[in-house]
Amino acid sequence: MESVTLELLRHGPPHGQLLSPLTEYMALCGAHSTVTVRVPFEHFQMLARLDALAYREGTKARTRGLRDTGSEITELLAKIPGLIAEITDAVGRGDGWVHLRLILSATELALLPFELADAPAGCPGAGQTLVLQNGARVCITREVRRVTGEAIKWPLKPKILFAAAAPQAVSPIPLQAHLLSLRRAIEPWVFHFDENDDDDRRKKIDEHFAFLPNASVKSLAKKCSSGEFTHVHLLAHGLQFEKVDELVPGIALHDSHDSTRMDVVDGERLAAVLRTHVKCSSGELSRPSVVTLATCGAGAVGPIISPGAGVAHELHLKGIPLVIASQFPLSVPGSIHMVRVLYEGMLRGDDPRLLIHDLRRELKSQVPQSHDWASIVAYATLPDDFEAQVSRVRVEQAGRRINAALNHADRAPSDAFQRPTGETSSDTDPDTSAHDLRRVLGECTSRLEVAGKCLEVLLDSAPQHTSLISGRLASAKKRAAEIYYRAQQYPRITDAVKSEYREGSLASLRLARDYYATSFEADRSRSWALVQQLALTAVLDGPEKINADSWNLAQLLSTQDLAHSDLQRQKWAHCNLIELYLLFLMMPSPRPSISPEEARESAIEHTQTAIRLCGAASGEVYATRRQLLRYQEFFSPIGTFTIPPDANKLLAQLLDELPFHEQSS
């Protein structure tokens, strides 16, 4: 995405100045010359327009206000030739995505709904609404000049706090709809839990999401003081209240002492709540990366005579990198679209600027009775390497989605696979049990396929992470193959279905081997990927097809990693060598230049060292034992090769050495 920065400046403090055609503003855009611009209306005229856009007047006045205000802001932007040139050049340089950064030093300029502007003459899509037209996909964000994005780190592991408040509400808030949308958004990342175990369900969901009903200043500050939340979504009513003889925009929370009473907070006070001191830290303040405000008018600006502005403006000024709100009243359907589009995308790791653009277009098409599309306002200050950071988040989140899908495949619906050995209805109703197996297998593989596709699309968009992405895809395909193999062991299905499942298992193993090869080719330091490639070659083509030179290379790289400064590399190096020496004993002569006895002793020595180094209950030990069990329970049967006696003897010794434990989740 190409960025275009437009900065509008005037002399003096940010507050205290009314809009006037007499006031001069300096417009800076790129390396172009500075130009002087003036707004074409008086302050009271803009306030009247904003009243109409806030649905306080009739439909005709609102429609006229949308047209006239958009036209006048378009005229203002058209007087900045550098802006037109920069947008046109940005479209030509990139892929059509343009991030228009509006940096405003004057509070009164924040009153202007720039999002209503048309593309000026000379821009792609001239005459069409700038943020909706197809010539250039433009996302407009606002910034406060005093906020810097240099130290911002986009969160690698999102966690959402959903706070809701409706004290003395004149109209209800769409609480259940927002809660359901957020719950659906996090679902692909939630590990399997027992539906009948409330504690287990709460534990798994709490890793990603927390719900705070009847939110008050006190309860919200207490939650934020944990410092855990990267995203805060606030659903409440927006109200104006009197503060020092002025009406300022605020948000209605519950009173901290009496939840039936209302406590209306302005932006400055809410910022102090969200950016509170973190418990057990030395002076650190909490700072969610994203705050979304589903509250009417939270993106609007209040009185501009004295310091302080709107809620979103103040939150951003106090250091929250991205604040998304509405500058006009937001419809209930619009707010539901907002939470769904933004949070489903942000949890995937999508660029929030693209999501804001998608949200506007969806609101335009799906909520035509309002101008919610123009209500959305985003205050954003992003680091220079933001796209690289977002790319990393997408990879991490796709990997976590794979892990969650694998967890469901391991733990969910085991009864469908275990029924043949138990006294259940499946013994007397084979059709029902076979149907259950199909359903369970479909659910498991569907989760894995969707999660895998999220990773596959990143191979093109994030080539710098090819090795990591390919490794995770390989692991997912290998586990999918195991699911198919387990399913074909079910005795109450036809031979044709068993054959189908077997072919599905082998096809997944072939894909897994290809992905392991790609992972190693992209990053030769990933010796574990080469080890897994060799293992799957043994399964699919027979141990005699293992290339001796590749085995030697895997052993050399793993041995070098034993002395690596990274402890994690050392741990996995021991695990790699355990499997390599087992594969050595499966290979026919001529073998690499060590004796079978040396291979056995080395495998056992690395096993004992791995247990000491990693811990008996560690993930590394669990994964190694699980992989070795696959040779007995999966690899040998599906590959139709027999493990040689000396390799089988070593395998039994290794499994005796490695302690069995349940994987934590």
N, C-alpha and C positions, 0 to 999 in steps of 0.2 A: 504494500500500500504506500502510495506517494503522499507526503505531507506538504501542505501549503499553509504558511503562517501569515495571518493578517493581524496586525497590532494597531489598535486605535488608542491614541494618547491625547491627553490635554494637560495643561499646566494645573498645579494645585493639588490638594488632597483628593482622594477618591470620592468623598461625600461632599455635600453642600452645594451642588450645582444642578440647576434645573435644565431640562432639555429646551433648547432654543435654536432657531435658525441663525442666531447671531454668534453662537459658540463655535469656535474653530477646533477641529480635531485633526491631529496628524495621523495619517494612515501609512503604515510601513508594511511592505509585502516583498519578501525575498530581497534581492539585490537591487530592486527598482528604486527610482527616486521617490522621496517622500512627497505625498500630495496632501493638500488641505481639503477637508470635507466638512459639510454642515448637515445637520438633520433638517428635513423640510417641514417640521411641525413644532408647535409649542408643547410644553409639558402637559398642559391640561387637555390638549387634543389627543395625545397619546394615552392618557389615563382614560379618556372617554372610549377610545378604541379598545383598550384592554378590558373595560367593563363589558363591552359587547362580546368580546372573545371569551369572556368568563361566563357566558350564557346568562348574564343579568338582564339582557334585553331580548327582543324577539328574534326569530329566525332570520328575518330580512336584514336586521341590523348586524347580526353575526356574519351573514354571508357577505354583506357589503364591507364589513370590517376586515374579513379575511382577504378580500380582493384588494381593497384600497391600501391596507397596511402592507401586504405583500408587494404591491406595486411600488410603494414609496421606499421600502427597504431595498428592493431591486435597483431602484434609481440611485440610491446611496452607494451601493456596491459597484454600480456601473461607472461611477466617477473615479474608481481606483483602477487605472489601466494595468498596473502591475498584477492585480488579483486575476484579471481575465487572462493575462499572459501566463501566469503561474499555473492556473488550473488547466489551461490548454496544454502546456508543456508537460504537466504531471500525467495527464491522460495519455499523451504520446509516449512518455518514458516507461510507464508501468503497464499494469493489467487492467486499467480502467477504474481502479479504486483510488479515491482521493480523500484524504483526511484534511478537512479545512479547520484549522485551529484559530479560533477567535480569542485573542488576548486583549482583555479589556482592563484599563486602569481606572476608568470612571464608572462609578456605580450606576449613574443614570443610564448609561448605554446598555446595562444588563436588563433594563426594562424592555428593550426592543426585541421582538420575536423574530430574530434573524432566520429562524427555521422556516418562515413563510416565504422567503425570497425566491424569485424565479432566477434561473440562470441568465446572467446579463448577456446582451448581444456580444458575439465574439466567442462565447464559451460553448463547449459541446452541449447540445440540448437547449440552446437559447430559447427563452420564452416558456420553458417548462419549469415546474417547481424544482428547485435546485436539488433538494434532498430526495426527490422521488423519480426524477427523469432517468432515462436509460443511457443517454450519451456519455455521462460520467457518473459512476456510483459514488455519491458524495456523502460523507458523514461529517456533520458539523458538531464540534465540541467547543466548549468555552473554557477559558482559563483565567485565573486571577494572577496578575503579573508577578505578585510577590511569592507565589508558590513554585518550588523547584522540584523536578522529578529525578534528580541525579541519584539519590540514594534509594529509590523505590525498587523493591524486589517483588515481582509478581508471584503470588503464592503458588507453590508447587502442589500443595495438597489442600484443596478448598474445604472449608467447614462453614456452614450457614447458620446464622442465628435469625430466626423468624420471630419478630416481636409484634404483637397486635394489641390494639387498645380501642375501646369504644365506650367511654364513660358518658352516660346521659346522651347517648347517640340519638339524634333526630331520625337518622336513617341507618339501617344495619350495614355493617361492613361485610364484604364477601369472604369471611374467614375460612369457611370450609373449602371453598374453591381454591383459594391461595394455598391452603395447607395441602390439599390434594395435588395441586400442580407441583409444589416443592417436593412432596413425597415421591411423586412419579419421577421428578428430575434426578433425585439421588438414587433411585432404585437400582440402576445398572451397576452401582458401586457398592451396594450393601451385600455383605456376605450372608449366606444362608442362616436362617434362624428357625427355631421351633415355634410354630404358630401358637402353640399352647403354653409357651413359656414366656411370660411377660418380661421377666428379667433379661432373658436372652435376646428378645426382640429389642428391648430398650438399649441394651449394650451395643448391639450391632448398628442400630440407627444413630445412636449418639456419637458415633465416630464421624458422622458426616453432617449432622443436623441437630439443632435444638429449637424447641418451641417455647416461647414465653408469652402466655396469654395475660390479659389484664396488665399490660406493661406499665410500669411507673418509672419515675426517675431513679428511685432506689433499686428496684429489681433489675432494671436495664443496666445500671452501672455495675451491679454485682456480677451479672453475667459477663459483661465486657471486661471486667477486672481479671478474668481468667487469661485473657490474651490469646485465646484459642481461635477466635472467629475471624475468618478472612473476609466473609461476606455478611452484611447485615441487611435484612429486608424488613422494613417497617410499614405496617398496614394500620392506618388510623385516619381520623378526619382532620383535614386542614382547616384552621380557623384564624381569623384576625382577632387580636386582643390589644387592649390599650396598654402602652408602655411609655411612660414619661410623656403623656399627652399626645401620643401618636399611635395610630393603628399599625401594628406590625404583623406579618404572617407568622403563624406558629402551628404546632401540632398538638392535638389533644391527647394527653396521656392520662392514666389514672393517678389520683392522688396517692402518695406513698403511704399515708396513714389511714385513708378511708377510700377504698376502691370504688365506692359509689360516686365520689366527687371527681371533678375534672381538674387537671393540672396542665395548662397550656404552656408549652415551652417554645422559645424562639430558637433560631439556629445557633446562636452563641452558646446557649445553655445546653442544647442537645449535643453540640460538639464536645463540651466538657464531660458529658455522660459517656459518649462513645469513645473518647480519648482519655479514659481514666487511668489511674495508676494500676499497673499489673501486679497482682499478688506475687510475693516471693521473687521480686526483682529489685534491682538497685535503681530506682527512679525511672524505670522504663514506662512509657505510656502505651496503652493499647492503640492499635491503628488498623482497623479493617481496611483492606484494599479497595473494597467496593461497598457502597451503601446505596440501596434502592429505596426510594420513598414512594409508596403507593398511597399518597395523601394529596388531596386536591390543593393545588397552588403552592406546593413545597418548592417548586422551581422558580416561583415568582419573586420579584424584588419588592421590598416594602418601601417605607419612606427613605428618601436619599439625602435628606437634609443633615441628619446626624449619622455618626458611624454605625455600621451594621447594615446588613442587607437581608436577603431572603434566606430560607433555611438551607437550601442546597449550596448557595453561594458561600454561606458561613462555614458549612462543613468542609467544603473544599479549601477555603482560606485557612482553616485550622489543620490542614495537612492530610486529608483523606484523598487519595489519588483519583478515584472515580466516584462521582455522585450522579445518579440518574433519578430524575424527578419529573414532575409535570408543572408547567408554568401556568396552565389553566386547569379548571376542574377536569378530572379524568373519569370517564364513564366506568361503570362496574365491568362490562365486558372488556373494555380497553385495559383495565388493570389486570384482568385475568390473562389476557394475551401477553401483557408486559412480563408478568412473572414467569410464564411458561417459556416464552422465547428467550428471555435473558438467561434464566438459570439453567435450562437444558443446554444452552450453548456454552455458558461460562463453565459449567462442570465438565463439558467436553474439552475445555481449554481453547475454545474459539476466541478469536480476536474480538473484544467487546465493541469495537468500532463497526465491524461487520454486522454484529448482532443488533446494534442500534439502527443501522440502515435497514436490516431485515424487519425489525419491529415496526418502523415507520410504514413500510410498504404493506405489511400485514394489517396494521390498523387502518390504513387508507382503504384497503379492499374489504376487510371484515367488519369494520365498525363505521359504515358510511354516514350514519346519522349524526356523528360528532366530528370534531377535528382533533381527535386524540393524537393523530399522526404528527400534528404541529405542536401538541402540548409537550411532547417528550423533549426534555432538555438535559444535556449531559455536560457536567463540569469534569474535565479530565486533565491531569498532568501526568505524562507518561515518560519513562526513561528513553534515552536514545536507542538502547538495544532492546526496545520493547518487543519487536517482532521475534527476535531470537529467544527472549524469555517466554513468550507465548508458545512458540514452537516447542520448547522443552516441556511446558506444561501439558500440551496436547499429547506428547509422547508418554509422559508419566501417567496422565489420566487414562489414556488408552490401555496402558499396561495394567493399571489397577482394575480397569474394567475386565480385562482378560482374567486377572487373578480372581475377581469376584465370580465370573462365569465358571471358572475351574472349581472354585469352592462349592458352588451349587452342584456342579457335576459330581463332585466327590461325596457331598453330604446329603443332598436333597434326594427325596423319593427312593431311598435305598430299599424300601419294602417291595417295590416293583421288581427289583433284581433278586431279592432274597426270598420271595414267596415260594418258589419251588421246594425249598428246604423246610418250610414252616407249615403249620396247620392253619391255613387261611382259606378264604372263599375261593381263591384261585385254583385250589385242588379240585373243586367241583364245577368251576366256571372258567374253563380255559379260554373261551372267547373274550371274556371280560379281562382276564389277566394279560392276554396278549395285547388287547387294546390299551391297557394301562401302560404296558411297556412302550408301546409306540408313542403314547402321550409324553411319558417321562423322557424318553430318548429325544423326542422332538423339542421339548423344553430345554434340555441341556445343550443340544447341538445348536438350537436357534440362538441361545445366549452367546455361545462361542462364536458363531458365524457373524453375528452383528458386531460383537466386540472385535473380532478379527478384521472386519471391513473397516472399522475405525482406525485400525493400525495400518492396513494396506494403503489407504488413501494418503497416509503420511510418507510413504516411500517416495512419492513424487514431490510432495510439498515440503518435506523436511529431509533432503538427501544427506545432510550432515549427521543424521541419526540413523542411517541405514542399518548399521551393524546392530544397534540396540533394538530397533523395530523388528528386524529379521529374526533375531534371537527369540524375541517374545512370541512372534508368529510361529516359529518352529516349535516352541514349547506348547503352544495352544494346539497346534495340529497333532502333536504327539499324544496329548491328553485326549483329544477328540478321537483319535484312533483307538485309544484304550477303552473309551466309552462304547464305541461300536463293537469292540471285541467282547466286552462284558455282556453286551446285549445279545450277541449271537450264541452265548452259552445258555441262554434261557431255553429250557426243553420244550416249552409248549408253543413254539412257533414253527412254521413250515420250513422245509429245506430251502425253498426259494428265498424266504426272508433271511434265513441264516446266511445264505450266499450273498445276499445284498449287503448285509451288515459286515461280512468279512471283506468284501470288495471296498466298502466304505472305509474300513480300518486300514487296509493296505494303501488306498489312495491318499489318506491323510498322512500316513508314514512317509510316503514318497514326497509329498509337499513339505513335510517337516525336514527331511534330509536336504532338500533344495534350499530351504530357508536357512538351515544351519550353515550350509556352504556359503551362501551369500553373506551371512553375518561374519564368518571368518575372513572372507575375501575383503570385506569392507574395513575390517580392523583385525590385523594379524596378532594383536595382543590378546584376543579372545580365544585362548586355547581350548576352553571348555566347548566352544561351538564346533571345533574340529573333532574333539573327542566324541561328541554326540553324532556328528556326521559319520564317523567310523563305526559307531555302535549301530546306527540304522543301516549302514551298508551291510553289516553282518546279518541283520535281521532280514533285509529285503533280497540280498543277492548271495548270502552265505559268507561265513567267516573267511573263506579262501579268497574272497574279493577285496579284503582289506589291503590297502596298499602299504607295503612295509615302510616306504619313505615317509608317507603321511603319518604312520604310527610313530616313527622316529622323531618327526618334527613335533608332534603333539607331546611326546615325552620330554623333548628338549625344552620347549616353551614352558611346560608345566614345572619342570625342574628349576628353570630360571626364576619362575614366579615364587618359588619357596623362599628366595632371598629378597623378594620385593618389599619396599618400604610400606606398601599398603597391606595391612593385616588381612583385609578381606581377600585380596589376591592370594595371599599365602594359604588361607583356609581352603579356598576352592582348588588351589593347586594340589593339595593333598587328596581331595576328593576326586579330581581328575585322574591322578596317578593310580588310585585304587581301581578305577574302572579300566584304565589302560592296561594294567597288568592282568586283569581278568580277560580282556580281549586278547592279550598276547597268548594266553594258554588255549584260546579257541582257534588261533590261527594255525594253519598247517605249515609244515616245514617247506622251504627254509624260513626261519623266523629272524627277527632282528637279533643282534649279537649279544644276547644275555641268555643264561640258562633258565629252564623252567623253575628250578629251585630258587634262583635269585628273584624271579618274578613273584613267586609265592611269598617269600620272605618280605620283599619290598611292599607288596600289597597289604600284608598284615601290619607291617611297621607304620605305613601311612594311615591305616585305619586307626591304630592306637593313638597316633599323634593327632589326628583330626579330632578324636573324641576329647583329648586333653585340651587342645587349642580352642575348639569351638564350644565345647560343653555337650554333655550327653543329651540334653533336651533341646539342642540348637536346631535351627532350620536347616543348616548344612548337613548335620548328621541325619535328620529326618529325610531330607531329599536324597541323600546318598543311599540310605537303606531302601527307600522306595524305588530308586532306580535299579538297584541290584535285584530286588524282588521281581521286577519286570522281566528279567531274563528267565526266571522260572515260570512265572504266571502269565506272561504275555508275549515276550519276544520270541522265545523258543517255539511255543505252539503256533503263533500266527506266521512265523517265518519257516515253519516245518524243517528246522535244523535241530540236531541233537547236540546238546552241550557236552563236549568231551569229558571223560571221567575226571581227569586232573583239574579241569576248569570247574567242574561241578563240585568237586571236593573243596576247592578254594572258595567257591561261592558260599557253600554251607558254613565254612569257617568265618568268612567275613560277616555273614548275617548273625552268627553267634556273637561276634565281637561287638557289632553295632547294636546299641540298646533300642528296644522298641518303645515308642511313646506316641501319644496322640498329638497331632499338629494343632497348635493353638490357632485360633482364628478370631 
